[in-house]
Amino acid sequence: MKRLDDYRLSFPGQGRGGRNEFVPIMIGGMGVDISTSDMALEAARLGGIGHISDAMVPTVSDRRFKTDYVKERLKKYKSVRESANKLEAQFDLGALAEAQKRFVSAAMEAKRGPGLIFINCMEKLGMNAPKATLRERLIAALDAGIDGITLSAGLHLGSFALIADHPRFRDARLGIIVSSARALQLFLRKNSGLDRLPDYVVVEGPLAGGHLGFGMDWAKYDLRTLVAEVLAFMKENHLGHIPVLAAGGVFTGSDAVGYLDMGCGGVQVATRFTVTRECGLPDAVKQEYFKANEEDIEVNTLSPTGYPMRMLRNSPAIGSGIKPNCESYGYLLDSKGHCDYIDAYNRELARVGDEGKVRVYDKTCLCTHMRKFQCWTCGHYTYRLKDTSRRNADGSYALLTTEHVFRDYQFSTEHQVLLPAA
């Protein structure tokens, strides 16, 4: 019976120091600091690839390194708090780059073992200046020595061009998350003039956690079909040397083996790592994930990004109606200083008046709620997490370790899941 450890992931060209062979397990980049550097460091130590996420990196820096980026931003833009347009509340690009470098450098300096650390960069974090802020985040990550960058939450048609003049543009491993062969084709066509192909492609299916690259008809799609289409496209266009990784619903090592047998170079996994000790979620939230049943998980359109999002139905972010806090955060503001949650909040405020309690059910203030770990995004198979652990005497579930879950993916067979020691 095949195990995932019978395979290895390699990238085009030579790796640093001649090394270019890894355990084909990539832990996905869950923000905001849910995929912590501790988790990524464990993946690298074990010979795989771990992600950190730069979603809301100034906020993450304040939490981890006791900086004051959010405090200083609030002080600077307090005067526009009552304005419906937040165009004035621009991010300090120097401070943004500084926060990113501090965050990435700390992870890279602590890295041990034969694996790699990548960073997940979302295009949909507009931050009032989409191109400028994305460019600063990408360049700062490269400057800080990140092993690779995974482009996510968007088509990223112009993202390679933002860093084409960087000295590490051809040295760092650069990849893209897509939900279809068509999206990959658009990305490749747009970047054809740069003579720089991606080093890997992640195909993320409709069962993934958080934001989805599908409409509300997501249930019509199937990861195996999408992967097969991308693999066929790669072969037809003589790109078979670029590894494809399957993501979204890969719950066991045997699931992963099935995709490698199809021709994938590896898998990206995340859901099972949300209940590890290294995960950045509060322990109480991890227990909510353990307790969830299938009917407790929904795909909704609450995100101001415009993408559908999978989350637990009992997430505190749903219907909270908090006041927009763009002066402090504002990570989802577009180039015109606009966010859909602002419109939804003001609509409900006008309806109930100052005396009523505002409740907003069609959108959520993603920035504030993600910062407070109140937006419980999750993968479709979160309801199976209870089958991966043991119950404690008090009825709670025992937290796992990143190494335990990683090793289970690596060595398990016949769709078995290794439980922690009693």
C-alpha positions as CSV (number, residue, x, y, z in Angstrom):
1,M,0.0,0.0,0.0
2,K,1.5,3.3,-1.1
3,R,2.2,6.1,1.4
4,L,2.7,9.8,0.8
5,D,6.3,9.3,1.9
6,D,6.9,7.2,-1.1
7,Y,6.9,10.4,-3.2
8,R,8.9,13.6,-3.2
9,L,8.1,17.1,-4.4
10,S,10.7,18.9,-6.6
11,F,10.7,22.3,-8.3
12,P,12.1,23.3,-11.7
13,G,15.8,24.0,-11.7
14,Q,18.3,23.5,-8.9
15,G,17.5,24.2,-5.3
16,R,19.7,26.2,-3.0
17,G,22.8,24.2,-2.1
18,G,21.7,21.5,-4.6
19,R,18.7,20.5,-2.5
20,N,15.4,20.3,-4.4
21,E,13.5,17.3,-3.0
22,F,10.9,17.7,-0.3
23,V,8.2,15.7,1.5
24,P,5.1,16.6,-0.8
25,I,3.2,18.2,2.0
26,M,2.5,22.0,1.9
27,I,0.6,23.5,4.9
28,G,-1.6,26.3,3.5
29,G,-1.3,29.9,4.6
30,M,-4.2,30.7,6.9
31,G,-4.5,34.3,8.0
32,V,-4.6,36.2,10.2
33,D,-1.6,34.4,11.8
34,I,-3.6,31.2,12.0
35,S,-0.8,29.4,10.1
36,T,1.7,30.7,12.6
37,S,5.5,30.8,12.0
38,D,5.7,28.0,14.7
39,M,3.5,25.8,12.4
40,A,5.5,26.7,9.3
41,L,8.8,26.0,11.2
42,E,7.6,22.6,12.1
43,A,6.7,21.8,8.5
44,A,10.2,22.9,7.4
45,R,11.9,20.9,10.1
46,L,10.1,17.8,9.0
47,G,11.2,18.3,5.4
48,G,7.9,19.7,4.0
49,I,6.8,23.3,3.2
50,G,5.0,25.6,5.7
51,H,3.2,28.8,4.9
52,I,2.9,32.0,6.9
53,S,0.4,34.5,5.8
54,D,0.9,38.3,5.4
55,A,-2.8,39.0,5.8
56,M,-3.0,42.2,8.0
57,V,0.7,42.0,8.7
58,P,0.9,45.3,10.6
59,T,-1.7,43.9,13.0
60,V,0.2,40.6,13.3
61,S,3.4,42.5,13.9
62,D,1.8,44.5,16.8
63,R,0.7,41.3,18.4
64,R,3.9,39.4,17.9
65,F,6.6,42.1,18.3
66,K,4.8,44.8,20.4
67,T,5.0,47.4,17.6
68,D,2.4,50.2,17.3
69,Y,1.5,50.3,13.6
70,V,-2.3,50.1,14.3
71,K,-2.1,52.7,17.1
72,E,-0.2,55.1,15.0
73,R,-2.6,54.6,12.0
74,L,-5.6,55.3,14.2
75,K,-4.0,58.4,15.7
76,K,-3.3,59.7,12.2
77,Y,-6.8,59.1,10.7
78,K,-9.1,59.6,13.7
79,S,-10.5,62.6,12.0
80,V,-12.1,60.6,9.1
81,R,-13.9,58.2,11.4
82,E,-17.3,59.5,10.6
83,S,-16.7,59.7,6.8
84,A,-18.3,57.1,4.6
85,N,-15.3,57.4,2.2
86,K,-12.0,56.3,3.7
87,L,-9.7,57.3,0.8
88,E,-7.7,59.5,3.0
89,A,-6.8,56.7,5.3
90,Q,-3.8,55.5,3.3
91,F,-1.2,53.0,4.6
92,D,2.3,54.2,5.2
93,L,4.2,52.1,2.7
94,G,7.4,52.3,4.6
95,A,5.8,51.0,7.8
96,L,4.1,48.3,5.8
97,A,7.4,47.1,4.4
98,E,9.0,47.3,7.8
99,A,6.3,45.1,9.4
100,Q,6.6,42.6,6.6
101,K,10.4,42.4,6.9
102,R,10.2,42.0,10.7
103,F,7.6,39.2,10.4
104,V,9.4,37.2,7.6
105,S,12.9,37.7,9.0
106,A,11.9,36.3,12.4
107,A,10.6,33.1,10.8
108,M,13.5,32.7,8.4
109,E,16.1,33.2,11.1
110,A,14.4,30.5,13.3
111,K,14.2,28.0,10.4
112,R,15.8,24.6,11.0
113,G,15.7,21.4,8.9
114,P,15.6,20.6,5.2
115,G,12.2,22.1,4.3
116,L,11.0,25.5,3.2
117,I,8.9,28.4,4.4
118,F,6.7,30.2,2.0
119,I,4.4,33.2,2.5
120,N,0.8,33.5,1.2
121,C,0.0,36.9,-0.3
122,M,-3.6,37.8,-1.0
123,E,-4.4,40.1,-3.9
124,K,-7.8,41.0,-2.5
125,L,-6.2,42.9,0.4
126,G,-6.5,46.3,-1.4
127,M,-5.4,48.4,1.6
128,N,-6.5,51.6,-0.2
129,A,-3.8,51.2,-2.9
130,P,-3.9,47.6,-4.3
131,K,-0.9,47.6,-6.5
132,A,1.4,49.7,-4.3
133,T,0.7,47.8,-1.1
134,L,0.9,44.4,-2.7
135,R,4.3,45.4,-4.3
136,E,5.6,46.5,-0.9
137,R,4.6,43.2,0.7
138,L,6.1,41.1,-2.0
139,I,9.4,43.0,-2.2
140,A,9.7,43.1,1.6
141,A,9.2,39.3,1.8
142,L,11.9,38.8,-0.8
143,D,14.2,41.2,0.9
144,A,13.7,39.3,4.2
145,G,14.8,36.0,2.6
146,I,11.5,34.1,2.2
147,D,12.0,30.8,0.4
148,G,8.9,31.2,-1.7
149,I,5.7,33.3,-2.3
150,T,2.3,31.8,-3.0
151,L,-0.1,34.3,-4.8
152,S,-3.7,33.8,-3.6
153,A,-7.2,35.4,-3.5
154,G,-7.2,36.9,-7.0
155,L,-6.0,36.3,-10.6
156,H,-2.7,38.1,-9.9
157,L,-2.4,39.1,-13.6
158,G,0.1,41.8,-12.8
159,S,1.7,40.6,-9.7
160,F,4.9,39.1,-11.3
161,A,5.5,42.5,-13.0
162,L,5.5,44.2,-9.6
163,I,8.7,42.3,-8.6
164,A,10.3,41.6,-12.0
165,D,13.1,44.0,-11.2
166,H,13.9,42.4,-7.9
167,P,17.2,40.5,-7.7
168,R,15.5,37.5,-6.2
169,F,12.7,37.4,-8.9
170,R,14.2,34.2,-10.4
171,D,15.7,32.9,-7.3
172,A,12.7,32.6,-4.9
173,R,10.1,30.0,-5.7
174,L,6.9,31.7,-6.9
175,G,3.6,30.0,-7.2
176,I,-0.1,30.8,-7.9
177,I,-3.3,29.4,-6.5
178,V,-6.0,28.8,-9.2
179,S,-9.4,27.2,-9.2
180,S,-9.4,26.3,-12.9
181,A,-7.3,25.7,-16.0
182,R,-8.8,28.9,-17.5
183,A,-7.5,31.0,-14.6
184,L,-4.1,29.5,-14.9
185,Q,-4.1,30.2,-18.7
186,L,-5.0,33.8,-18.1
187,F,-2.1,34.2,-15.6
188,L,0.4,32.6,-17.9
189,R,-0.7,34.7,-20.9
190,K,-0.5,37.9,-18.9
191,N,3.0,37.1,-17.7
192,S,4.4,35.6,-20.9
193,G,6.5,38.7,-21.7
194,L,8.4,38.4,-18.4
195,D,10.0,35.0,-19.4
196,R,9.3,33.8,-15.9
197,L,7.0,30.8,-15.3
198,P,5.6,29.9,-11.9
199,D,7.6,27.3,-10.0
200,Y,4.4,25.5,-8.8
201,V,0.6,25.7,-9.2
202,V,-1.9,25.0,-6.4
203,V,-5.3,23.9,-7.7
204,E,-7.8,24.7,-4.9
205,G,-11.1,23.0,-5.1
206,P,-14.6,24.0,-3.8
207,L,-14.2,22.2,-0.4
208,A,-11.4,24.5,0.8
209,G,-11.6,26.7,3.9
210,G,-12.1,30.5,3.9
211,H,-12.5,32.3,0.6
212,L,-13.4,30.2,-2.5
213,G,-12.5,30.8,-6.1
214,F,-16.0,29.9,-7.1
215,G,-19.5,31.4,-7.1
216,M,-22.3,30.1,-5.0
217,D,-22.6,27.3,-7.4
218,W,-19.4,25.8,-5.9
219,A,-21.0,22.4,-5.3
220,K,-21.1,21.8,-9.0
221,Y,-17.3,21.5,-9.1
222,D,-15.0,18.7,-8.1
223,L,-11.3,18.9,-7.1
224,R,-10.3,15.7,-9.0
225,T,-11.9,17.0,-12.2
226,L,-10.2,20.4,-11.8
227,V,-6.9,18.8,-11.1
228,A,-7.2,16.6,-14.1
229,E,-8.0,19.6,-16.3
230,V,-5.0,21.5,-15.1
231,L,-2.7,18.6,-15.5
232,A,-3.9,18.1,-19.1
233,F,-3.4,21.8,-19.8
234,M,0.1,21.7,-18.4
235,K,1.0,18.6,-20.5
236,E,-0.5,20.1,-23.7
237,N,1.5,23.3,-23.2
238,H,4.8,21.5,-22.4
239,L,4.7,22.6,-18.8
240,G,4.7,19.2,-17.2
241,H,7.9,20.0,-15.3
242,I,6.0,22.5,-13.1
243,P,4.5,20.7,-10.1
244,V,0.8,20.9,-9.5
245,L,-0.5,20.6,-5.9
246,A,-4.1,19.6,-5.1
247,A,-5.8,21.5,-2.3
248,G,-9.2,21.7,-0.6
249,G,-10.6,18.5,0.9
250,V,-7.4,16.4,1.1
251,F,-8.1,15.0,4.5
252,T,-6.0,11.8,4.8
253,G,-2.7,10.6,3.5
254,S,-4.5,8.2,1.2
255,D,-6.4,11.1,-0.3
256,A,-3.1,12.8,-1.0
257,V,-1.6,9.6,-2.6
258,G,-4.6,9.5,-4.9
259,Y,-3.7,13.0,-6.3
260,L,0.0,12.1,-6.6
261,D,-1.0,9.0,-8.6
262,M,-2.9,11.4,-10.9
263,G,0.4,13.3,-11.6
264,C,0.4,15.9,-8.9
265,G,3.7,16.9,-7.3
266,G,2.2,17.3,-3.9
267,V,-0.8,18.5,-1.8
268,Q,-1.6,21.6,0.1
269,V,-3.5,20.9,3.4
270,A,-4.8,23.1,6.2
271,T,-8.0,22.0,7.9
272,R,-6.5,19.3,10.1
273,F,-3.8,21.8,11.3
274,T,-6.4,24.2,12.7
275,V,-6.6,22.0,15.9
276,T,-2.9,21.8,16.6
277,R,-1.1,23.5,19.4
278,E,0.9,25.6,17.0
279,C,-2.1,27.0,15.2
280,G,-2.8,30.6,16.1
281,L,-6.5,30.2,16.9
282,P,-7.4,30.5,20.6
283,D,-7.9,27.0,22.2
284,A,-11.6,27.7,22.8
285,V,-12.1,28.3,19.1
286,K,-10.3,25.0,18.3
287,Q,-12.8,23.2,20.4
288,E,-15.6,24.8,18.3
289,Y,-14.0,23.3,15.3
290,F,-13.8,19.9,17.0
291,K,-17.5,20.1,18.0
292,A,-18.8,21.2,14.6
293,N,-21.1,18.9,12.6
294,E,-21.6,19.0,8.9
295,E,-24.8,21.1,9.2
296,D,-22.9,23.7,11.2
297,I,-20.8,24.6,8.2
298,E,-22.0,27.1,5.5
299,V,-20.8,28.9,2.5
300,N,-22.0,32.5,2.5
301,T,-21.4,35.9,0.8
302,L,-20.5,37.8,3.9
303,S,-17.0,38.7,2.8
304,P,-16.5,42.3,1.4
305,T,-14.0,40.8,-1.0
306,G,-16.8,39.5,-3.2
307,Y,-15.7,35.9,-2.9
308,P,-17.9,33.3,-1.2
309,M,-16.5,32.2,2.1
310,R,-16.9,28.9,4.1
311,M,-17.3,29.3,7.9
312,L,-19.0,27.9,11.0
313,R,-22.6,29.1,11.3
314,N,-22.1,30.1,14.9
315,S,-19.2,32.5,14.1
316,P,-19.5,35.7,16.2
317,A,-18.8,37.7,13.1
318,I,-22.2,36.8,11.6
319,G,-24.7,39.6,12.3
320,S,-22.6,41.5,14.8
321,G,-23.1,44.9,13.2
322,I,-20.0,46.5,14.7
323,K,-19.0,49.9,13.5
324,P,-16.4,49.9,10.6
325,N,-12.9,50.3,12.0
326,C,-11.1,51.3,8.8
327,E,-9.1,54.0,10.5
328,S,-7.3,51.3,12.6
329,Y,-7.3,48.5,10.0
330,G,-8.8,49.2,6.5
331,Y,-7.1,46.2,4.9
332,L,-10.0,45.6,2.5
333,L,-10.5,49.2,1.3
334,D,-10.3,49.5,-2.5
335,S,-8.5,52.2,-4.4
336,K,-11.5,54.5,-3.9
337,G,-11.5,54.1,-0.1
338,H,-14.6,51.9,-0.2
339,C,-15.6,48.6,1.4
340,D,-18.9,46.8,1.0
341,Y,-19.3,46.5,4.8
342,I,-19.3,50.3,5.2
343,D,-22.3,50.5,2.9
344,A,-24.1,47.6,4.7
345,Y,-23.5,49.1,8.1
346,N,-24.6,52.6,7.1
347,R,-27.8,51.2,5.5
348,E,-28.7,49.3,8.7
349,L,-27.8,52.3,10.9
350,A,-30.1,54.5,8.9
351,R,-32.9,51.9,9.2
352,V,-32.7,51.5,13.0
353,G,-31.6,55.0,14.0
354,D,-29.3,55.9,16.9
355,E,-31.6,54.2,19.5
356,G,-31.6,50.7,17.8
357,K,-28.9,48.0,17.8
358,V,-27.3,47.6,14.4
359,R,-27.3,44.1,13.0
360,V,-25.7,43.4,9.6
361,Y,-26.3,40.0,8.2
362,D,-25.3,40.3,4.6
363,K,-21.7,41.5,5.1
364,T,-19.2,41.3,7.9
365,C,-16.3,43.6,9.0
366,L,-13.7,41.0,8.1
367,C,-10.7,43.0,9.3
368,T,-11.9,43.5,12.9
369,H,-13.4,40.0,13.2
370,M,-10.4,38.2,11.7
371,R,-8.1,40.1,14.1
372,K,-10.3,39.0,17.0
373,F,-10.5,35.4,15.7
374,Q,-14.3,35.8,15.5
375,C,-14.7,34.8,11.9
376,W,-14.4,31.0,12.0
377,T,-13.5,30.2,8.5
378,C,-13.1,26.5,7.9
379,G,-12.8,23.7,5.4
380,H,-15.7,21.5,4.4
381,Y,-14.3,18.5,6.3
382,T,-14.0,20.4,9.6
383,Y,-16.8,18.2,10.9
384,R,-14.5,15.2,10.6
385,L,-11.9,16.7,13.0
386,K,-13.6,15.1,16.0
387,D,-12.5,11.8,14.5
388,T,-8.8,12.7,14.6
389,S,-8.5,13.2,18.3
390,R,-9.6,11.8,21.7
391,R,-12.0,13.3,24.3
392,N,-10.6,14.5,27.5
393,A,-12.3,13.8,30.8
394,D,-14.0,17.2,30.8
395,G,-15.5,16.5,27.4
396,S,-13.1,18.7,25.4
397,Y,-10.9,17.2,22.7
398,A,-7.1,16.8,23.0
399,L,-5.2,19.2,20.9
400,L,-2.7,17.7,18.4
401,T,0.7,18.8,17.3
402,T,1.8,19.9,13.9
403,E,4.3,17.0,13.8
404,H,1.6,14.5,14.7
405,V,-0.7,15.6,11.8
406,F,2.2,16.0,9.4
407,R,3.5,12.5,10.1
408,D,0.0,11.1,9.8
409,Y,-0.3,12.5,6.3
410,Q,3.2,11.2,5.5
411,F,2.9,7.6,6.7
412,S,-0.8,6.6,6.9
413,T,-2.5,4.2,4.6
414,E,-6.0,3.0,3.8
415,H,-7.6,6.4,4.8
416,Q,-6.7,5.7,8.4
417,V,-6.2,8.6,10.8
418,L,-3.7,8.3,13.6
419,L,-5.2,9.2,17.0
420,P,-3.0,10.8,19.7
421,A,-1.8,8.7,22.5
422,A,-4.4,8.2,25.3
